[in-house]
Structure formats: C-alpha cells, structure tokens
Amino acid sequence: MKIVTLILFIFFISCCDVITDTYDTHQDAKDNQLFERGWLPDILPTSTTNIKTQNNFDLNTSKGNFKIPKKDLGKFISKLDHILDNNYSYTEKSRYDIWLFEVNSNGYVNYTLSIK
C-alpha cells in the first residue's frame, strides 16, 4: 500500500507544474530575472516589496501579489488601463500578455496573468 501511495504522490506532483516564488524586494525579483522571464511586467516601482508569484507552466498563467508604498501607488496606476473600481489591466504589446491588477488603496496588489 505504501508503494501505491508513493507512486500516486509522485504522479500528482509531476502533473502540477505550479511554481511559487517569493521576493522580499523589487531588486531580488530583478536579480532572479522575474521581469525578463515575463512573469510580471517591468513597470513595478523599485520600492515594491513582498512579491509572491505562482506560475502555472501547464496553463501558461500566473497569479500573485505584492506591496507598493502609498507614495508610489499613483505612479504605478498611471501605467495601467482602468477597468472598473479598483481593477486595472496592462497589456505587454510585444508579447500580447495581459495582466489584471486589483489595487487596494493601502498598496496591496493582487494580479493574474494570461499569456496569449
């Protein structure tokens, strides 16, 4: 029974290509080439912290969150297209990737990415 459980566990893990990464600072994310790899657009202020990404390689999607200080929030929002209430979008024109951002007035941002 233990072997069957182990085989099922290995099968489950191999089918789920979701990688979670966390970065304390914008510089940490940049050093790990997060923006270069296209998991977040390189429009986040350098003061961005607490970046968390969950990238699903099977579905080509990503979701996560980060924190932008209130003083830099307006600069970030100015780069986005307003959708409704606290929801914004950003399209990477060269790749046709679309990010949806939900921005909290305290600077907490949740996002999802759809890769075309």
Buried (B, 14 or more C-beta within 10 A) or exposed (E): EEEEEEEEEEEEEEEEEEEEBEBEBBEBBBEBEBBEEBBBBEBBBEBBBBBBBBBBEEEEBBBBBBBBEEEBBEEBBEEBEEEEEBBBEBBBEEEEBBBBBBBEEEBBBBBBBEBE
